[in-house]
Amino acid sequence: MEPGDVLDARYRLVRLLGKGGFGAVWRAQDMYTRGDVAIKIMHSSQHPKAVQRFIDEAITAGHLRNKHIVAVYGHGRTMHEGRDLLYLVMELLDGEPLSSLLEKNPGPVPLAHALKWVLQICDALAAAHRNGVVHRDIKPANVMIQKSGEAKVVDFGIAKNSSMPQALTSTGMVIGSFPYMAPERFTSNHADARSDLYSLGCLLFELCTGSTPFAGESPVNFMYGHVQLTPSTPSSINGELPSAVDELILGLLAKDPESRPGDATLLQQQILPILDTHSRPDRPGPRLALRYAAGSHAGLTLPHSQDSAYAGPHLLAVASGVGAGGMGRAASAEVISTLVGLDTEPPASSSADVCSLLCDSVALASNGVRHLAAANPQVEGVGASLTALLWTGETLALAHIGSCRGYLLRDGELWQMTHDHTWAQQMVDEGRITPEEAASHPQHSRLIRMLGNGVDMEPDASIRKCNPGDRYLLCSDGLSSVVGPQSIFEVLSDRQVPQEAIRELIQLALRGGGPDNVTAVIADIVVLDENDIPGGLGKGSPIPPSSRLDDVPIVVGAVAESDLRLNPGPLAG
């Protein structure tokens, strides 16, 4: 085919982008929409299994929608100059394969770049795995880095799709890229989401050290390495790597899939604190502050709210109580009333000390809930979930336990910072159900960890570096179980003022049936200029008047009706 040829009376070929054994990829113009696209073209005379893989890729990738997966717009079959051709119409990318970048720049890449790319690949894999798709060929050649620095996963040609028959390989035949293949691919040819995470671990190892975990001149060498050998500690190759990166990569490269992170979302949550900690600028940044809002609603089926929330200049917290006869309300109020003493000027100490301070207060809150339960033995299962952030002026200490959630919107990306401590999430982690099935599972809200009840009451804790423009959302599961991540992303992105975003999120939960209490706290990281003063705005501040910086705490939910003598905020339920 030549530039100027028209395929299927619609796509005018502009320039050949690449060619291989499968066929060719062209830049083309869609004469219907006048938009530029990429077209992968394959001759139907190829081996029948290759043809079927081409068709399967079109179907599989065509159903995936994620900003870090190359978009597939359609596919077809046509005759051109007497040849029977298959074609796949895709998003035209403006970057180059990660493998090409690594060839041009041998050696380790900057850690912040590596972690950011892997975070974005995680986002793509999470979307694929939610749809029952295992990529099976994660490697640098299948990751495109756009000119913007954004990573996109491509080539689902050998992906495993749970909704499609898998009969394209001969018995005993292993397909994939040997330097990046999980041990179970060699021993049983089984692949699930955790196999993709192993491959991602190999990729991250290469980004951080300049080489793959195992070397070899033949498939047998690679197979032996993946199945039998212990990989080198990455920092033994690149001495600048922190121990947290060693732990992250070696966890991904565990021989037993059960020992790897349960899913790509959980892996993102492990990476984010490392990225925050190791991407700090060398020079002091601007003065930052929190612009916050909070809201709560009892929902449409419950008479009272068992949620409590607090938003202040230094403390953000959402608690959700468990227990009949008003004990759930008392538990969440107890948790928040214990934590509010932290909402003072942060101590002049390290971020780690502030994190310890937060965890100590959470332990006191848990003891308070336990005493409540002991004083009311007739009520079983009294406890509380909690997600809290303590602001130091540059960083946020995070403590989390139970089913409340924390999200971060940064640079156009939404990240879930917390991992649910529920039976349903545990089954997702074990690969027994999908995240979509978890949302409607009868045990979706049954807790395996919470404050005041059980033996495992230690919160997950981390320290997060903050950037100007970051937006944080803390919410009860009455919101996150009804309003999906995409809707949350859209509201947080579109609503400039935190209170407007709170209102919209609560309305979405209510329109979704409002089966549970709905509570949310939103905080923006904003830059203070020399004219800004606590409690309001000075002349010249970049923050609009409708988003005043206040130092007045907002209390909503059950705690607003307790003995805490603080002003309840808007939307109190």
N, C-alpha and C positions, 0 to 999 in steps of 0.2 A: 504494500500500500504506500501511497505517496501523500505528501502535504497537499491539501486541496481536495482530496477524495472525500466524498460524502457517504457516511455509513448509515444505512437504514433510513435514507431520505431525511435525516435529521441532524447528524453530527458531522461537522466539517473538520477534518483532521488538520491541525496546525503544525505540530512539531513532535517528532519522536522523542519520548522521554527515557525510554529504557527498553531493552530487549533481552529475552532469555529463552530457556527451553520451553516455557509455557506459552510463549507468544510475545506480545509487545504491549507497551503502555504509551498512549499518545495524549498530548494536549489537544483538546478539541473545543469547538464552539457549538453550543446547543442553538441551532437556528430557530427554535421555538421561543426560547427564553432570552437569547442573546448572551447567555452566561457562559463562562469558561468552565470546562470540566476536564477530568482525566478519564480516559477510556482504556480499559484492559481488554485486549482482543486475542482470541484463541481460535485456532483452526479446529473444526470438529473432527478432523481426521486423526487428532491426537489419540493416545491410548484411552479406551473407554473409561478407565478409572480416573484419569486426569480430567477428562471432560466432566465426569460426575462431580469431582472435587470443585471444579470451576463453578458448576451450577450450585453446589452446596454452599460455597463461599458467598455467592450472590444472595442466596436465601438467608443464610445465617447473619452476615454483616448487615443486610438490608433491614433487619428487624432491631438492630441495636442503635440507640440514640444516646450519644454522649459526646461532649465537646472534645474529649481526648481519644475518640475513635474516629477514624476517617469515615465520613458519611458516604453511604452507598445510595444513589438516587434511583437506580433501576438496572435491569439487565434485559437481554434479548438475544435473538438468533436471527440472522439474515443472510441472504445470498449476496455476494459482492464479486463481480467479475467471474462468476462460475464457481466461487468457493463458498462453502458453508461455514459461516463464522459465528462464534459466540462472543458476546461482549458484555462488559460490566461498566456502568457509568458511575463515577465516583467524584467526590470532592477533590478539587485541584489544590494541592498543597504547595506552599512556596518555600519549603525548606529542603533539607537533605537528610538521608538516613543517619542515625546516631553512629552506625558503624563507620561511615565515611568521616565523620568528625573525629572519631577515635583514631582512625588511620592517619589523618592529617596532624593530629596532636597526640602523639603517643605518651603514655604515662597517665598518672591519676588526673582527674578533673577536679576543679574546686568542689569541696564537700557540699556547699550550699547548692550548687548546680545539680550535683548528683542526687541529693535528697529531694530537690524540687521536682526533677524529672521522674524519679521513682514514685513520688506522691501522685503525680498526674497519671502515671501508668497504673497505679493502684486504683485510681478513680475509674479508669477505663475497664480494668479487670472486674471491679465491683459491679459495674453495669452489666458486663458480659455474664458474670457468674449468676447474677440475679435472674438472668434470662436463660439459665441452663446451658450456657456456652463456656467451654474450656478452650482457651486459645491453642495450647499445646506447642507453641513455637515462639515464645517470648525470647527475643534476642535483639542486639543493637540494630541489625539490619531491618527489623520489623517495627522500629520506632523512628518516626520522622520528627525532627526538631525544626519547627517553624522559625522564620526569621524573628518572630516575636519572642522566641525562647520557649514556646509552648510545645509539649510533647504530644504526639498522636500515635496510637497503636494502629498498625496496618496488617494486612494479609491474614485473613481467617481461612486460608486455603486448606489447612489440615485441622481446623477446629473441630472439637467434639460437641455436637448439639444434642442435648437430651431429648429434643422433640423430633429428631430425625434418625433413621436407621443408620447404623455404623457397620458397614460391610465393605469398606474400601481397601482394607489391607489384608494381605495373605496371612495365614496362621503363622505366628512367630515373627512376623515382620514388624520392625520398629521404625516409625517415621518421625522426623524431627531433626533438630540441630544438636549433635552430640555434646558440644561443650556446655550446653545449657539444660540438658535433660535431667529430670528427677530420677532418683534411683529406681522407683517403682515402675518407671517407664521401661527400664531394662529387664526387671525381674518378673513383672506380670503384665506389662504393657497397659496397666491401668493408669488413668489420668483423671484427676478431679481438680477442684479449685486450688488445692494446696500444691499440686504439681506445678501450676503456673507460678505460685509464690516461690517455689524452689528456683525456677528459672529466673525469676526476678531477682532472687538472692545472688545467683551467678552473675547477672548483669550488674547489680550494685557492687559486687566484689570487683568486677572488672573496672567499673568507673572509679572506684576508690584506690585501686592498686595498679591498674594498667595491664592486668592479666586476668585470665579466667581462673577459677579455683583449681582446676585440674588441666594438665597439658597432655597431649598425646598426638601421635602420628597416625593413629587408626581408631576406628570405633571401639575396638577392644580395649585400647588404652583408656579412653574416656569412660567406658562402662566400668572398668575396674576402679578408676578414681571415684566416680560418683557412688558406686555401691560399697566399696571397701575402705577407701582412704579417708582420713580426717583432713579437712582443708586447713591450710595455714591460717593463723590469726591475721586478719588484714593489717593490723598495726605493726606486725612483724615485717611487713613489706613496705608500708607507708607509715613511718613513725609519727606523722602529724595527726593520725586518726585518733579520736577519743575512744575510750573503752566502751562507751554506749554504742558506737557504730560496730565495734567488734561483736558485741552481744546481739545486736540487731541482725547482722549478716549471718553469724553462725547459727542463730535461731532459725533463719530462713533455710539454711543448708542442712538442717537436721535430716538424718537418714529416714527416720520414722515420720511420716506425714502428721501423725498425732502430736508430734512435738513442735510443729511449726505453728505460726499464727493461724487462728481459725479461719479467717477470711481477710479479704483485701481491706475492708473498712477497719478492722482491728489493727492491721498493719499500719494504716494511715495514722491511727491514734498513737502508735508507738513511735512513728517517725517525726510527727509534728513537734514534740518537745525537744528532740535532738536538733531539729532544724532551727527552732527558736533560740536555743542555747548557743549554737555555733554559727550564727549568722549576724551577730551583733556588730555594729560599726565600731571602728577604733576610736572615733572622736565622740564626745558627748552629743546626744541628740537633742531635739527641742523639748521644751516643757510640755508634758502631756497631762490630760485630765479625762475623767469619765463624764460623758453626757448620757443620762440613763432615764429609763421609764420602766414601770411595772404595771401589770394588770392581772385580774383574776375573775373567773366566773364559775359558778357552781355547776354549770352544765345544764342539760335539759331533762335529766332523769333523777338527779339527786337533790335533796332539799337544802343541803349545806355543803360548803367546801371543806375538804380535809387537807387542802393545800395551804401553804403559807409562803410568802415571799417578801424579800427585803432588797431595796436598792438604795445605796448611799454613796458618798464620795469615794469610799475605799472598800466597801463590801457589797457583793452581789450574791444572793442566795435564793434558791427555790427548794422547798421541802414538801413532800407529799406523805401524809400520814396514813397508817393502816390500823384498823381496829374499829369494832362496832361500838355503839352507844356513845358516840362522841369522842372516843379515845383516839381515833385517827386525827381529829381536829386538835386535840390536846397535845398529841405527839409532835405534829408539825409545828405548832406554836411554841412548844418547849425547845425544839431545835433552833428555830430562828431567834427566840428570845435569848438563848445562850450565846449565839454567835454575834449579836449586835454590838457587844462590847469591843469587837475588833474594828468597828467603823470609826476609828480615830486616825490621827496622823500616823502614818506607818512608822514603825521603829527604825532607827538608823542602824540597820543591820543587813546582812546579806539576804538575797532572795531565798536561799535555802533555809535561813532562820525564820523567815516569814512563812514559808511553807510548813515548817515544824509548828509554828505558832497556830496556824490554821488547823492543822491536824490535831493539836492538843485541844483546841476548842471543840472540834468535832467529837473527840473522845468524851469531853465533858457533856456535850449534848446527848451523846448516846447513853451515858450513865443516867442523865435526867429522864430519858424515855424509859430506860429499864426500871427506874424507881416508880414511874407512873404505872408501868405494867404490874410491878409487884404490889402496888397499893390497890390494884383492881384485878385480882386473880380470876374473877369471873369472866373477863374478856380475854380471849386467846389471840395470839399473833399480833400484839401491839408493836408497832415499829414505825420507821420513817425512812424514806429515800431522801437524798440530798445531793444537790450539785451547788458548789459555792466557789466564788472567786474572790481573792483578797488582793487588792491593788497596792503596789509599792511605789508607784510613780513612774516606773519603767517596765515592770513585769507584773504578771498575775500569777499567784499561786492558786492551783486548782485542786479541789478535793471533791470526790464523787463516790457515791455508793447507792445502789438501788436502780430505780427505773427513770428518775429524772434525767434530763439530757443537757449537754452543752454543745453549742455549735459556734463555729467561727467563720465569718465571711471575710475573706481577704483577697484582694486583687482579682475580684470576679469569680472566686472559687468558694464553695461552701464545704467546710470540713466538720464532721462530727467528732468532737473532742473526747467523748465519753463512750464507755462500753456498758451496755445494759447488764445488770446482774439479775437476770430472770431465767426461769426454766426454759422459756421459748428460745432466748438468745443462746443458752447453753446447747440446745439441740441444733441450732444453726451452726455454732462453733464446731460441733461434732459431725456436721455434714448430714444430719438426719432429716432436716427440713430446710426449706429455702427461707430467705428473709421475708418474702411475700406470704408464705404460709405461716410464718411466725406472727405476722400482724393480726391474723384472724384465728390463731390457735387458742383453744380453750384456756391454756395456761400462759397466755401471752403476758399477763400482768403478775403472775406468781413470782415472788421474789426469792432468790437464794441468798442474797446478802442485803441487810438493811441495818439501820441504827437501832440499838436497844433490844434486838432480838436475835438469838442464834450465837454461834461461836465465832463466826467470821464477820466482825464488825469494823475491820480496818478499811478506811476509804482508799481508793486509788488516788494518788497524789502526784502532781508534777508542777513544774515551773514553766511559764510561757512568756516569751518576750513579746512585747506589744509594738505594733507599728501604727503610725498615724493613719486613720482611715479604717482600721479594723472595726468590725461590728460583732459583738458577742450576743448570743441568745441562750438563756437558760430557761428550761420549760419543764413542766410536768408531763407525764406520759399521756395525760388527757389531750394534750395538743399533738405530740409527736406520733401517737398511735392513729390519729385521724388525718392530720395534715402531712402529706408526703414531703420528702426532701426537695423535690423540684418546686413545689408551691412555697415552701419556706424560703428557698433561694430567691424566688421571684419577688416575694414580699419584702424581704430584707434588702434586696437590690433596688427595688422601685420606690420604697417609702423613705424619704430623706429624714424625717423626724421620727425618733424612736417611738413616741406615743402613738403615732399613726400606724406604725408597723404592728405594735401591740394590738391595737383595735382590729386591724385587718386579720391577723392570725387568729384571734379569738373568734371573730365572725366566721372564718373558714371552718374552725373546729365545730362551731354550733351548726353551721350549714351541713356539716358532715354527720349530724345526728347528736353531737354533744353528749356522748354516753358517760362521760366522766368529768371531773373538775378540770378546768383549763386555766393554767397559770403560766405567766411568762415574764421574764425580765430581759430587757435589751439595753446594752451599753455600747456607746461609740467611743473610740479613742480619738480625742480631738487635740489639736495643737493650741496651746495658750500663747497669746502674744503679751507684750509688756503691759497692755492696757486692761487685760482680763483680771477680774477680781472674783473671789468666791461669792456665790449667791447671785451672780448676774453677769453682765457683759460690759466690757469697756468699749469705748469708741475705737473703731478700727478692727474689731474682732471679725474673723472670717465666718463665724458661726451665725446663722440667721436668727433674728429675734424670736421666731417661733420655736427655737430649740435652745432656750436659755440654759446656761450652765448653773445648776443649783447645788447647794450643799445641804438641802433639806431632804432627809430620808423619805422614802416611799415604802409604806407597809401595806400589804394586801392579803386577802384571804383570812383564814382562821385566826392568825396572829393579830390581825387588826382589831379583833374583838376580844383579845386577851387583856391581861393586865399591863401590857406594854403601852406606855403613855406616849405614843408617837402618832403623827397625823397619818390616817389611812390615805392611800393614793387613789387615783381614778380607777374606775372599773372594778372596785372592790366587790367581791361576790359574797 
